[in-house]
Amino acid sequence: GVLTPILGKPLSEFIFVDGNDAAAVAQAEEDIRQTAITQPAVIASDIALTRLAAAYGIQPDMAMGHSVGEYGALVAANALPFVDAMEAVSARGREMTRVSFEDNGKMAAVFAPMPEIERILKTIDGYVVTANINSNTQAVIGGTSKAIDQAVEAFLKAGYNAMPLPVSHAFHTKIVAPASVPFGQMLARLRMQPPQLPIISNIGGEFYPMGPGVVPTMLDMLATQIASPVQFVKGLETLYAAGARVFVEMGPKKALQGFADDVLGGRGDVVSLFTNHPKVGDIASFNQALCGLYAAG
């Protein structure tokens, strides 16, 4: 009910619709693509799965999220109450849509080795950057609409797969930087506290500071996060160096599990699991993850 005043109806009504009503399903799919609804829906499923795992005695030792998922990680690290996280991510989406941009920009997923991605981006005339450094062979680029269109064409011409993403804005680029000021003011009202678990920040791929007095720094980091690249590869390396060996993606689908596999899988002592996949089915996915966790001890 926390989002009813913000969204006009409970979040669950956007997520759970009658599967036999084609019009309702089509409307729900359109609604869920709106950033102010997508982001809380993702966090709600992240935390639901985290709580379900806790019911089976599975507790994280460290946490990391990807982009909006950093808020799920903050909840898991007891740095932010669930209600506040939901409010924050809905506002994050709203502030983006509220700031008026001449060009909202675009984003595209690119499947190529990182050095190649960087090389091809240098040939593009216009503003385009690596917005998410996800794995050794996959990144998301963001920039002005024209530059992204050109970049997608250049990657395809070079024989790599690149596809535009259905997002409202070029997140994690300077295009959305004007939103970080109002967003930072909103964050300051949240009941943020020092994390109780080591947690990775996306902006540098290093751990957040811990202990008393760190909240102002954390708020600054989160405000700049929306316009800074997501350093996911660096975060995975930092977690591995700190002793993490079992990586479990809590939330929809399995993109992050794939990134963990790609970056760390070759080391032989890493297990990466996903907890939810539409093709496998909700219950089967979660049970598979539990089996993997039990097998890994």
Short mmCIF file of the C-alpha atoms (twelve columns), coordinates in Angstrom:
data_MODEL
# 
_entry.id   MODEL 
# 
loop_
_atom_site.group_PDB 
_atom_site.id 
_atom_site.type_symbol 
_atom_site.label_atom_id 
_atom_site.label_alt_id 
_atom_site.label_comp_id 
_atom_site.label_asym_id 
_atom_site.label_seq_id 
_atom_site.Cartn_x 
_atom_site.Cartn_y 
_atom_site.Cartn_z 
_atom_site.pdbx_PDB_model_num 
ATOM 1   C CA . GLY A 1   0.000  0.000   0.000   1 
ATOM 2   C CA . VAL A 2   3.006  2.352   0.330   1 
ATOM 3   C CA . LEU A 3   2.807  3.202   -3.397  1 
ATOM 4   C CA . THR A 4   -0.978 3.660   -3.635  1 
ATOM 5   C CA . PRO A 5   -0.782 7.470   -3.080  1 
ATOM 6   C CA . ILE A 6   2.078  7.681   -5.602  1 
ATOM 7   C CA . LEU A 7   0.824  5.329   -8.324  1 
ATOM 8   C CA . GLY A 8   -2.937 5.655   -7.790  1 
ATOM 9   C CA . LYS A 9   -3.388 1.967   -6.915  1 
ATOM 10  C CA . PRO A 10  -1.371 -0.712  -5.102  1 
ATOM 11  C CA . LEU A 11  1.722  -1.970  -6.920  1 
ATOM 12  C CA . SER A 12  0.316  -5.528  -6.738  1 
ATOM 13  C CA . GLU A 13  -2.528 -4.489  -9.045  1 
ATOM 14  C CA . PHE A 14  0.002  -3.612  -11.739 1 
ATOM 15  C CA . ILE A 15  1.800  -6.934  -11.277 1 
ATOM 16  C CA . PHE A 16  -0.998 -9.481  -10.775 1 
ATOM 17  C CA . VAL A 17  -3.590 -9.379  -13.559 1 
ATOM 18  C CA . ASP A 18  -6.084 -11.913 -14.918 1 
ATOM 19  C CA . GLY A 19  -4.077 -13.944 -17.418 1 
ATOM 20  C CA . ASN A 20  -7.221 -14.700 -19.444 1 
ATOM 21  C CA . ASP A 21  -8.022 -11.017 -20.008 1 
ATOM 22  C CA . ALA A 22  -5.871 -10.094 -23.031 1 
ATOM 23  C CA . ALA A 23  -6.608 -6.361  -22.753 1 
ATOM 24  C CA . ALA A 24  -5.659 -6.309  -19.053 1 
ATOM 25  C CA . VAL A 25  -2.411 -8.176  -19.768 1 
ATOM 26  C CA . ALA A 26  -1.499 -5.769  -22.595 1 
ATOM 27  C CA . GLN A 27  -2.255 -2.772  -20.346 1 
ATOM 28  C CA . ALA A 28  -0.210 -4.262  -17.478 1 
ATOM 29  C CA . GLU A 29  2.747  -4.841  -19.819 1 
ATOM 30  C CA . GLU A 30  2.575  -1.220  -20.945 1 
ATOM 31  C CA . ASP A 31  2.258  0.078   -17.351 1 
ATOM 32  C CA . ILE A 32  5.182  -1.966  -16.089 1 
ATOM 33  C CA . ARG A 33  7.446  -0.332  -18.707 1 
ATOM 34  C CA . GLN A 34  6.942  3.063   -17.055 1 
ATOM 35  C CA . THR A 35  10.046 3.737   -14.990 1 
ATOM 36  C CA . ALA A 36  8.105  4.853   -11.884 1 
ATOM 37  C CA . ILE A 37  6.374  1.428   -11.860 1 
ATOM 38  C CA . THR A 38  9.173  -0.790  -13.231 1 
ATOM 39  C CA . GLN A 39  11.662 0.171   -10.546 1 
ATOM 40  C CA . PRO A 40  9.487  -0.542  -7.460  1 
ATOM 41  C CA . ALA A 41  8.230  -3.753  -9.123  1 
ATOM 42  C CA . VAL A 42  11.815 -4.981  -9.485  1 
ATOM 43  C CA . ILE A 43  12.716 -4.082  -5.893  1 
ATOM 44  C CA . ALA A 44  9.535  -5.729  -4.564  1 
ATOM 45  C CA . SER A 45  10.485 -8.997  -6.274  1 
ATOM 46  C CA . ASP A 46  14.142 -8.685  -5.156  1 
ATOM 47  C CA . ILE A 47  13.085 -8.347  -1.517  1 
ATOM 48  C CA . ALA A 48  10.337 -10.988 -1.748  1 
ATOM 49  C CA . LEU A 49  12.924 -13.521 -2.921  1 
ATOM 50  C CA . THR A 50  15.449 -12.366 -0.301  1 
ATOM 51  C CA . ARG A 51  12.794 -12.913 2.406   1 
ATOM 52  C CA . LEU A 52  11.847 -16.286 0.968   1 
ATOM 53  C CA . ALA A 53  15.509 -17.349 1.087   1 
ATOM 54  C CA . ALA A 54  15.707 -16.102 4.699   1 
ATOM 55  C CA . ALA A 55  12.745 -18.356 5.551   1 
ATOM 56  C CA . TYR A 56  14.994 -21.266 4.459   1 
ATOM 57  C CA . GLY A 57  17.878 -20.001 6.597   1 
ATOM 58  C CA . ILE A 58  19.792 -18.422 3.707   1 
ATOM 59  C CA . GLN A 59  21.292 -15.070 4.747   1 
ATOM 60  C CA . PRO A 60  23.719 -12.983 2.687   1 
ATOM 61  C CA . ASP A 61  27.232 -12.201 3.963   1 
ATOM 62  C CA . MET A 62  27.672 -9.338  1.465   1 
ATOM 63  C CA . ALA A 63  25.380 -7.514  -0.920  1 
ATOM 64  C CA . MET A 64  25.503 -5.842  -4.321  1 
ATOM 65  C CA . GLY A 65  22.774 -4.582  -6.631  1 
ATOM 66  C CA . HIS A 66  22.768 -3.520  -10.261 1 
ATOM 67  C CA . SER A 67  21.523 0.029   -10.936 1 
ATOM 68  C CA . VAL A 68  18.098 0.244   -9.246  1 
ATOM 69  C CA . GLY A 69  18.903 -3.119  -7.603  1 
ATOM 70  C CA . GLU A 70  21.366 -1.288  -5.347  1 
ATOM 71  C CA . TYR A 71  18.296 -0.288  -3.304  1 
ATOM 72  C CA . GLY A 72  17.388 -3.948  -2.848  1 
ATOM 73  C CA . ALA A 73  20.956 -4.551  -1.668  1 
ATOM 74  C CA . LEU A 74  20.639 -1.636  0.794   1 
ATOM 75  C CA . VAL A 75  17.473 -3.233  2.230   1 
ATOM 76  C CA . ALA A 76  19.256 -6.604  2.482   1 
ATOM 77  C CA . ALA A 77  22.158 -4.883  4.296   1 
ATOM 78  C CA . ASN A 78  19.697 -3.266  6.766   1 
ATOM 79  C CA . ALA A 79  20.758 0.206   5.611   1 
ATOM 80  C CA . LEU A 80  17.285 1.156   4.408   1 
ATOM 81  C CA . PRO A 81  13.769 0.057   5.477   1 
ATOM 82  C CA . PHE A 82  11.815 -1.678  2.686   1 
ATOM 83  C CA . VAL A 83  9.114  1.028   2.651   1 
ATOM 84  C CA . ASP A 84  11.724 3.778   2.193   1 
ATOM 85  C CA . ALA A 85  13.434 1.849   -0.599  1 
ATOM 86  C CA . MET A 86  10.115 1.523   -2.454  1 
ATOM 87  C CA . GLU A 87  9.510  5.250   -2.094  1 
ATOM 88  C CA . ALA A 88  13.047 6.034   -3.247  1 
ATOM 89  C CA . VAL A 89  12.944 3.924   -6.395  1 
ATOM 90  C CA . SER A 90  9.539  5.227   -7.400  1 
ATOM 91  C CA . ALA A 91  10.819 8.785   -6.906  1 
ATOM 92  C CA . ARG A 92  13.980 7.871   -8.841  1 
ATOM 93  C CA . GLY A 93  11.828 6.966   -11.810 1 
ATOM 94  C CA . ARG A 94  9.597  9.996   -11.299 1 
ATOM 95  C CA . GLU A 95  12.436 12.539  -11.040 1 
ATOM 96  C CA . MET A 96  13.807 11.198  -14.315 1 
ATOM 97  C CA . THR A 97  10.499 11.741  -16.070 1 
ATOM 98  C CA . ARG A 98  9.984  15.124  -14.391 1 
ATOM 99  C CA . VAL A 99  13.209 16.790  -15.498 1 
ATOM 100 C CA . SER A 100 12.632 17.953  -19.047 1 
ATOM 101 C CA . PHE A 101 15.332 17.043  -21.515 1 
ATOM 102 C CA . GLU A 102 15.547 18.102  -25.147 1 
ATOM 103 C CA . ASP A 103 16.493 14.511  -25.887 1 
ATOM 104 C CA . ASN A 104 15.894 11.758  -23.298 1 
ATOM 105 C CA . GLY A 105 18.615 9.746   -24.979 1 
ATOM 106 C CA . LYS A 106 18.641 6.027   -25.631 1 
ATOM 107 C CA . MET A 107 20.373 2.916   -24.361 1 
ATOM 108 C CA . ALA A 108 21.454 -0.275  -26.119 1 
ATOM 109 C CA . ALA A 109 22.872 -3.615  -25.029 1 
ATOM 110 C CA . VAL A 110 26.078 -4.584  -26.816 1 
ATOM 111 C CA . PHE A 111 27.590 -8.073  -26.918 1 
ATOM 112 C CA . ALA A 112 31.313 -7.670  -27.611 1 
ATOM 113 C CA . PRO A 113 34.607 -7.740  -25.668 1 
ATOM 114 C CA . MET A 114 35.102 -4.546  -23.622 1 
ATOM 115 C CA . PRO A 115 38.195 -3.337  -25.574 1 
ATOM 116 C CA . GLU A 116 36.182 -3.635  -28.805 1 
ATOM 117 C CA . ILE A 117 33.248 -1.734  -27.308 1 
ATOM 118 C CA . GLU A 118 35.580 1.079   -26.260 1 
ATOM 119 C CA . ARG A 119 37.313 1.105   -29.662 1 
ATOM 120 C CA . ILE A 120 34.064 1.352   -31.644 1 
ATOM 121 C CA . LEU A 121 32.559 4.002   -29.341 1 
ATOM 122 C CA . LYS A 122 35.567 6.249   -30.088 1 
ATOM 123 C CA . THR A 123 34.530 6.287   -33.762 1 
ATOM 124 C CA . ILE A 124 31.044 7.649   -33.012 1 
ATOM 125 C CA . ASP A 125 30.400 11.337  -33.551 1 
ATOM 126 C CA . GLY A 126 28.320 12.555  -30.598 1 
ATOM 127 C CA . TYR A 127 27.821 11.743  -26.915 1 
ATOM 128 C CA . VAL A 128 27.839 8.026   -26.122 1 
ATOM 129 C CA . VAL A 129 29.335 6.238   -23.093 1 
ATOM 130 C CA . THR A 130 29.456 2.791   -21.514 1 
ATOM 131 C CA . ALA A 131 26.626 3.122   -18.986 1 
ATOM 132 C CA . ASN A 132 26.754 -0.408  -17.500 1 
ATOM 133 C CA . ILE A 133 29.995 -2.392  -17.460 1 
ATOM 134 C CA . ASN A 134 28.303 -5.735  -16.902 1 
ATOM 135 C CA . SER A 135 30.711 -8.485  -17.892 1 
ATOM 136 C CA . ASN A 136 33.770 -9.077  -20.066 1 
ATOM 137 C CA . THR A 137 31.557 -9.516  -23.121 1 
ATOM 138 C CA . GLN A 138 28.432 -7.443  -22.464 1 
ATOM 139 C CA . ALA A 139 27.814 -3.770  -21.745 1 
ATOM 140 C CA . VAL A 140 25.010 -1.267  -22.039 1 
ATOM 141 C CA . ILE A 141 25.782 1.972   -23.838 1 
ATOM 142 C CA . GLY A 142 23.869 5.218   -23.349 1 
ATOM 143 C CA . GLY A 143 23.880 8.615   -24.984 1 
ATOM 144 C CA . THR A 144 22.030 10.947  -27.313 1 
ATOM 145 C CA . SER A 145 19.455 9.236   -29.513 1 
ATOM 146 C CA . LYS A 146 21.382 9.953   -32.700 1 
ATOM 147 C CA . ALA A 147 24.728 8.740   -31.310 1 
ATOM 148 C CA . ILE A 148 23.176 5.499   -30.018 1 
ATOM 149 C CA . ASP A 149 21.518 4.805   -33.378 1 
ATOM 150 C CA . GLN A 150 24.923 5.306   -35.038 1 
ATOM 151 C CA . ALA A 151 26.679 3.120   -32.477 1 
ATOM 152 C CA . VAL A 152 24.197 0.242   -32.864 1 
ATOM 153 C CA . GLU A 153 24.767 0.387   -36.627 1 
ATOM 154 C CA . ALA A 154 28.564 0.425   -36.140 1 
ATOM 155 C CA . PHE A 155 28.476 -2.641  -33.838 1 
ATOM 156 C CA . LEU A 156 26.246 -4.582  -36.228 1 
ATOM 157 C CA . LYS A 157 28.534 -3.657  -39.126 1 
ATOM 158 C CA . ALA A 158 31.531 -4.911  -37.112 1 
ATOM 159 C CA . GLY A 159 29.749 -8.245  -36.661 1 
ATOM 160 C CA . TYR A 160 28.627 -7.800  -33.030 1 
ATOM 161 C CA . ASN A 161 25.117 -8.043  -31.643 1 
ATOM 162 C CA . ALA A 162 23.643 -4.750  -30.405 1 
ATOM 163 C CA . MET A 163 20.044 -4.015  -29.569 1 
ATOM 164 C CA . PRO A 164 18.208 -0.897  -28.380 1 
ATOM 165 C CA . LEU A 165 16.638 -1.221  -24.899 1 
ATOM 166 C CA . PRO A 166 13.041 -0.185  -24.125 1 
ATOM 167 C CA . VAL A 167 13.920 2.488   -21.530 1 
ATOM 168 C CA . SER A 168 12.531 5.986   -21.051 1 
ATOM 169 C CA . HIS A 169 15.904 7.737   -20.649 1 
ATOM 170 C CA . ALA A 170 19.648 7.218   -21.043 1 
ATOM 171 C CA . PHE A 171 20.229 6.247   -17.398 1 
ATOM 172 C CA . HIS A 172 23.763 6.316   -15.963 1 
ATOM 173 C CA . THR A 173 24.872 9.050   -18.385 1 
ATOM 174 C CA . LYS A 174 25.247 12.831  -18.026 1 
ATOM 175 C CA . ILE A 175 21.903 13.224  -19.842 1 
ATOM 176 C CA . VAL A 176 20.035 12.430  -16.613 1 
ATOM 177 C CA . ALA A 177 22.467 14.304  -14.330 1 
ATOM 178 C CA . PRO A 178 19.961 17.195  -13.805 1 
ATOM 179 C CA . ALA A 179 17.713 14.716  -11.953 1 
ATOM 180 C CA . SER A 180 20.346 13.974  -9.297  1 
ATOM 181 C CA . VAL A 181 19.838 17.254  -7.403  1 
ATOM 182 C CA . PRO A 182 16.071 16.929  -6.742  1 
ATOM 183 C CA . PHE A 183 16.564 13.205  -6.253  1 
ATOM 184 C CA . GLY A 184 19.313 13.846  -3.657  1 
ATOM 185 C CA . GLN A 185 16.943 16.132  -1.730  1 
ATOM 186 C CA . MET A 186 14.328 13.363  -1.668  1 
ATOM 187 C CA . LEU A 187 16.918 10.789  -0.523  1 
ATOM 188 C CA . ALA A 188 17.848 12.994  2.440   1 
ATOM 189 C CA . ARG A 189 14.355 12.395  3.899   1 
ATOM 190 C CA . LEU A 190 14.807 8.616   4.012   1 
ATOM 191 C CA . ARG A 191 15.633 6.621   7.162   1 
ATOM 192 C CA . MET A 192 19.070 5.609   5.891   1 
ATOM 193 C CA . GLN A 193 21.490 4.094   8.379   1 
ATOM 194 C CA . PRO A 194 25.027 2.630   8.206   1 
ATOM 195 C CA . PRO A 195 24.954 -0.799  6.486   1 
ATOM 196 C CA . GLN A 196 25.169 -3.874  8.721   1 
ATOM 197 C CA . LEU A 197 26.683 -5.985  5.921   1 
ATOM 198 C CA . PRO A 198 29.469 -5.081  3.519   1 
ATOM 199 C CA . ILE A 199 27.714 -3.689  0.438   1 
ATOM 200 C CA . ILE A 200 29.126 -2.672  -2.926  1 
ATOM 201 C CA . SER A 201 28.436 0.709   -4.515  1 
ATOM 202 C CA . ASN A 202 27.864 0.768   -8.280  1 
ATOM 203 C CA . ILE A 203 29.739 4.021   -8.833  1 
ATOM 204 C CA . GLY A 204 33.173 2.658   -7.980  1 
ATOM 205 C CA . GLY A 205 32.640 -1.076  -7.567  1 
ATOM 206 C CA . GLU A 206 34.059 -0.771  -4.036  1 
ATOM 207 C CA . PHE A 207 32.417 -1.281  -0.632  1 
ATOM 208 C CA . TYR A 208 30.324 1.491   0.907   1 
ATOM 209 C CA . PRO A 209 31.885 3.017   4.017   1 
ATOM 210 C CA . MET A 210 30.615 1.430   7.241   1 
ATOM 211 C CA . GLY A 211 30.240 2.625   10.826  1 
ATOM 212 C CA . PRO A 212 28.852 5.793   12.416  1 
ATOM 213 C CA . GLY A 213 28.670 9.022   10.404  1 
ATOM 214 C CA . VAL A 214 28.647 7.460   6.925   1 
ATOM 215 C CA . VAL A 215 25.062 8.325   5.945   1 
ATOM 216 C CA . PRO A 216 25.807 11.702  4.249   1 
ATOM 217 C CA . THR A 217 28.458 9.990   2.084   1 
ATOM 218 C CA . MET A 218 26.033 7.173   1.239   1 
ATOM 219 C CA . LEU A 219 23.355 9.680   0.196   1 
ATOM 220 C CA . ASP A 220 25.845 11.503  -2.060  1 
ATOM 221 C CA . MET A 221 26.885 8.204   -3.631  1 
ATOM 222 C CA . LEU A 222 23.266 7.279   -4.357  1 
ATOM 223 C CA . ALA A 223 22.422 10.692  -5.795  1 
ATOM 224 C CA . THR A 224 25.337 10.506  -8.252  1 
ATOM 225 C CA . GLN A 225 24.639 6.820   -9.014  1 
ATOM 226 C CA . ILE A 226 21.797 7.635   -11.438 1 
ATOM 227 C CA . ALA A 227 24.142 9.548   -13.777 1 
ATOM 228 C CA . SER A 228 27.320 7.433   -13.291 1 
ATOM 229 C CA . PRO A 229 28.312 4.184   -15.034 1 
ATOM 230 C CA . VAL A 230 27.440 0.952   -13.203 1 
ATOM 231 C CA . GLN A 231 30.808 -0.682  -12.396 1 
ATOM 232 C CA . PHE A 232 29.418 -4.192  -12.081 1 
ATOM 233 C CA . VAL A 233 32.551 -6.060  -13.215 1 
ATOM 234 C CA . LYS A 234 34.636 -4.128  -10.673 1 
ATOM 235 C CA . GLY A 235 32.034 -4.929  -7.975  1 
ATOM 236 C CA . LEU A 236 32.202 -8.659  -8.722  1 
ATOM 237 C CA . GLU A 237 36.018 -8.553  -8.507  1 
ATOM 238 C CA . THR A 238 35.822 -6.685  -5.181  1 
ATOM 239 C CA . LEU A 239 33.395 -9.263  -3.754  1 
ATOM 240 C CA . TYR A 240 35.598 -12.140 -4.911  1 
ATOM 241 C CA . ALA A 241 38.682 -10.506 -3.352  1 
ATOM 242 C CA . ALA A 242 36.709 -10.156 -0.085  1 
ATOM 243 C CA . GLY A 243 36.027 -13.908 -0.068  1 
ATOM 244 C CA . ALA A 244 32.628 -14.225 -1.789  1 
ATOM 245 C CA . ARG A 245 32.335 -17.508 -3.699  1 
ATOM 246 C CA . VAL A 246 28.582 -18.147 -3.939  1 
ATOM 247 C CA . PHE A 247 26.703 -15.480 -5.911  1 
ATOM 248 C CA . VAL A 248 22.902 -15.604 -5.841  1 
ATOM 249 C CA . GLU A 249 20.763 -13.279 -7.948  1 
ATOM 250 C CA . MET A 250 17.635 -12.306 -6.016  1 
ATOM 251 C CA . GLY A 251 15.062 -10.959 -8.430  1 
ATOM 252 C CA . PRO A 252 13.547 -11.385 -11.874 1 
ATOM 253 C CA . LYS A 253 15.330 -13.318 -14.635 1 
ATOM 254 C CA . LYS A 254 19.025 -14.170 -14.655 1 
ATOM 255 C CA . ALA A 255 21.108 -11.456 -16.339 1 
ATOM 256 C CA . LEU A 256 23.270 -10.834 -13.255 1 
ATOM 257 C CA . GLN A 257 23.880 -14.537 -12.700 1 
ATOM 258 C CA . GLY A 258 25.215 -14.618 -16.267 1 
ATOM 259 C CA . PHE A 259 27.516 -11.658 -15.596 1 
ATOM 260 C CA . ALA A 260 28.893 -13.324 -12.450 1 
ATOM 261 C CA . ASP A 261 29.488 -16.503 -14.427 1 
ATOM 262 C CA . ASP A 262 31.216 -14.637 -17.229 1 
ATOM 263 C CA . VAL A 263 33.502 -12.592 -14.964 1 
ATOM 264 C CA . LEU A 264 34.277 -15.153 -12.236 1 
ATOM 265 C CA . GLY A 265 33.157 -18.540 -13.576 1 
ATOM 266 C CA . GLY A 266 36.584 -19.418 -14.945 1 
ATOM 267 C CA . ARG A 267 38.120 -19.420 -11.456 1 
ATOM 268 C CA . GLY A 268 36.705 -22.842 -10.620 1 
ATOM 269 C CA . ASP A 269 35.676 -22.029 -7.042  1 
ATOM 270 C CA . VAL A 270 32.656 -19.820 -7.829  1 
ATOM 271 C CA . VAL A 271 28.997 -20.867 -7.906  1 
ATOM 272 C CA . SER A 272 26.474 -18.442 -9.398  1 
ATOM 273 C CA . LEU A 273 22.744 -19.068 -9.117  1 
ATOM 274 C CA . PHE A 274 19.499 -17.368 -10.135 1 
ATOM 275 C CA . THR A 275 16.255 -17.562 -8.149  1 
ATOM 276 C CA . ASN A 276 13.646 -16.667 -10.747 1 
ATOM 277 C CA . HIS A 277 13.261 -17.357 -14.431 1 
ATOM 278 C CA . PRO A 278 10.055 -17.234 -16.484 1 
ATOM 279 C CA . LYS A 279 11.077 -20.170 -18.701 1 
ATOM 280 C CA . VAL A 280 11.875 -22.411 -15.719 1 
ATOM 281 C CA . GLY A 281 8.896  -21.256 -13.611 1 
ATOM 282 C CA . ASP A 282 8.887  -19.422 -10.271 1 
ATOM 283 C CA . ILE A 283 8.819  -22.355 -7.857  1 
ATOM 284 C CA . ALA A 284 11.173 -24.550 -9.887  1 
ATOM 285 C CA . SER A 285 13.705 -21.696 -10.232 1 
ATOM 286 C CA . PHE A 286 13.737 -21.022 -6.513  1 
ATOM 287 C CA . ASN A 287 13.986 -24.728 -5.654  1 
ATOM 288 C CA . GLN A 288 16.917 -25.106 -8.064  1 
ATOM 289 C CA . ALA A 289 18.680 -22.212 -6.343  1 
ATOM 290 C CA . LEU A 290 18.081 -23.818 -2.917  1 
ATOM 291 C CA . CYS A 291 19.498 -27.122 -4.210  1 
ATOM 292 C CA . GLY A 292 22.540 -25.243 -5.540  1 
ATOM 293 C CA . LEU A 293 23.025 -23.515 -2.199  1 
ATOM 294 C CA . TYR A 294 22.702 -26.751 -0.228  1 
ATOM 295 C CA . ALA A 295 25.102 -28.465 -2.653  1 
ATOM 296 C CA . ALA A 296 27.602 -25.619 -2.163  1 
ATOM 297 C CA . GLY A 297 27.315 -26.102 1.599   1 
# 
